[in-house]
Amino acid sequence: MIEIEGLAKDFTLHHQGGAVIPVMAGARLSVEAGECVALTGASGAGKSTLMRMVYGNYLARAGRIGVCGVDVAQASPRDILALRRDRLGYVSQFLRVVPRVPTLEVVAEPLLAVGEDRDAALARARDLLSRLNLPEALWGLSPTTFSGGEQQRVNIARGFAHPYPAVLLDEPTASLDPANRDVVLTLIEEAKARGAAILGIFHDAEARARVCDHEVDVGAFTPRTAA
Ligand SMILES: Nc1ncnc2c1ncn2[C@@H]1O[C@H](COP(=O)(O)OP(=O)(O)OP(=O)(O)O)[C@@H](O)[C@H]1O
């Protein structure tokens, strides 16, 4: 489902004399269907950089990033957008909200994008928002003014609306109370049970112990020259 081999990344600092900083080399990992793999390693080890390469936001210098039959390292922007629509979900810590779009639509949108029936998409959105304890009074409002934790729950509902075969999670329980954290971990378990391959960053060790099958220490891929 997710197969990474020989992945390398340099950052070129164009505003600092073009200095080239090698941050990753020889990265490899695989996530099978129904598995959740946690990226670990010290701050600055490259966890977020690796996730951004898998999602196609950062270009790799070398290597292969196979996601559901697409090599993201080589794919065209159009193929990456199609992959994100149908097969690869991403729950970041922060919601990027389109102004004036009501919460229910924000959550249903990924389902509508793959051609799901509108009533079914809205029903799924309502179900997720109520499981995540977002008050019904907020569903018709844009999430722009919501609290950090409310926005994170809208983002999680949106990320779990469509049953993507591959999912990236960036600290999905970061600003949640224990009850909502438990709901999110249950959503992750349900996604695994339906065969999703999940790659995530979890600073919450208990969450990692509950849902993750393996850990990959990204520090092992830090080039010596950058250490
Ligand atoms: N856009 C960028 N330009 C230059 N260097 C970058 C950029 N993004 C990340 N880096 C560098 O790449 C390295 C890895 O950063 P990254 O954010 O991936 O680490 P991380 O493991 O996610 O850290 P944290 O746990 O603190 O979030 C760091 O040395 C960082 O300074």
The ligand as an SDF file (V2000), in Angstrom:
LIG
                    3D

 31 33  0  0  0  0  0  0  0  0999 V2000
   11.3430   24.0400    4.2310 N   0  0  0  0  0  0  0  0  0  0  0  0
   12.5130   23.7480    4.8000 C   0  0  0  0  0  0  0  0  0  0  0  0
   13.6540   24.4000    4.4310 N   0  0  0  0  0  0  0  0  0  0  0  0
   14.8300   24.0770    5.0030 C   0  0  0  0  0  0  0  0  0  0  0  0
   14.9990   23.1320    5.9430 N   0  0  0  0  0  0  0  0  0  0  0  0
   13.9170   22.4650    6.3490 C   0  0  0  0  0  0  0  0  0  0  0  0
   12.6180   22.7330    5.8170 C   0  0  0  0  0  0  0  0  0  0  0  0
   11.7120   21.8930    6.4130 N   0  0  0  0  0  0  0  0  0  0  0  0
   12.4250   21.1540    7.2910 C   0  0  0  0  0  0  0  0  0  0  0  0
   13.7480   21.4900    7.2560 N   0  0  0  0  0  0  0  0  0  0  0  0
   14.8150   20.8690    8.0400 C   0  0  0  0  0  0  0  0  0  0  0  0
   14.7170   19.4570    7.8610 O   0  0  0  0  0  0  0  0  0  0  0  0
   14.9610   18.7730    9.0990 C   0  0  0  0  0  0  0  0  0  0  0  0
   13.7730   17.8810    9.4190 C   0  0  0  0  0  0  0  0  0  0  0  0
   12.6540   18.7000    9.7980 O   0  0  0  0  0  0  0  0  0  0  0  0
   11.2290   18.0940   10.1260 P   0  0  0  0  0  0  0  0  0  0  0  0
   10.2900   19.2280   10.3690 O   0  0  0  0  0  0  0  0  0  0  0  0
   10.8840   17.1110    9.0910 O   0  0  0  0  0  0  0  0  0  0  0  0
   11.5170   17.3170   11.4910 O   0  0  0  0  0  0  0  0  0  0  0  0
   10.5050   16.5920   12.4990 P   0  0  0  0  0  0  0  0  0  0  0  0
   11.1090   15.2660   12.8200 O   0  0  0  0  0  0  0  0  0  0  0  0
    9.1370   16.5880   11.9300 O   0  0  0  0  0  0  0  0  0  0  0  0
   10.5800   17.5620   13.7530 O   0  0  0  0  0  0  0  0  0  0  0  0
    9.4920   17.9410   14.9000 P   0  0  0  0  0  0  0  0  0  0  0  0
    9.2770   16.6760   15.7300 O   0  0  0  0  0  0  0  0  0  0  0  0
   10.2110   19.0020   15.6830 O   0  0  0  0  0  0  0  0  0  0  0  0
    8.2610   18.4340   14.2170 O   0  0  0  0  0  0  0  0  0  0  0  0
   15.2340   19.8490   10.1300 C   0  0  0  0  0  0  0  0  0  0  0  0
   16.6410   19.9580   10.2790 O   0  0  0  0  0  0  0  0  0  0  0  0
   14.6520   21.1060    9.5290 C   0  0  0  0  0  0  0  0  0  0  0  0
   15.3550   22.2380    9.9400 O   0  0  0  0  0  0  0  0  0  0  0  0
  1  2  1  0
  2  3  1  0
  2  7  2  0
  3  4  2  0
  4  5  1  0
  5  6  2  0
  6  7  1  0
  6 10  1  0
  7  8  1  0
  8  9  2  0
  9 10  1  0
 10 11  1  0
 11 12  1  0
 11 30  1  0
 12 13  1  0
 13 14  1  0
 13 28  1  0
 14 15  1  0
 15 16  1  0
 16 17  2  0
 16 18  1  0
 16 19  1  0
 19 20  1  0
 20 21  2  0
 20 22  1  0
 20 23  1  0
 23 24  1  0
 24 25  2  0
 24 26  1  0
 24 27  1  0
 28 29  1  0
 28 30  1  0
 30 31  1  0
M  END
$$$$
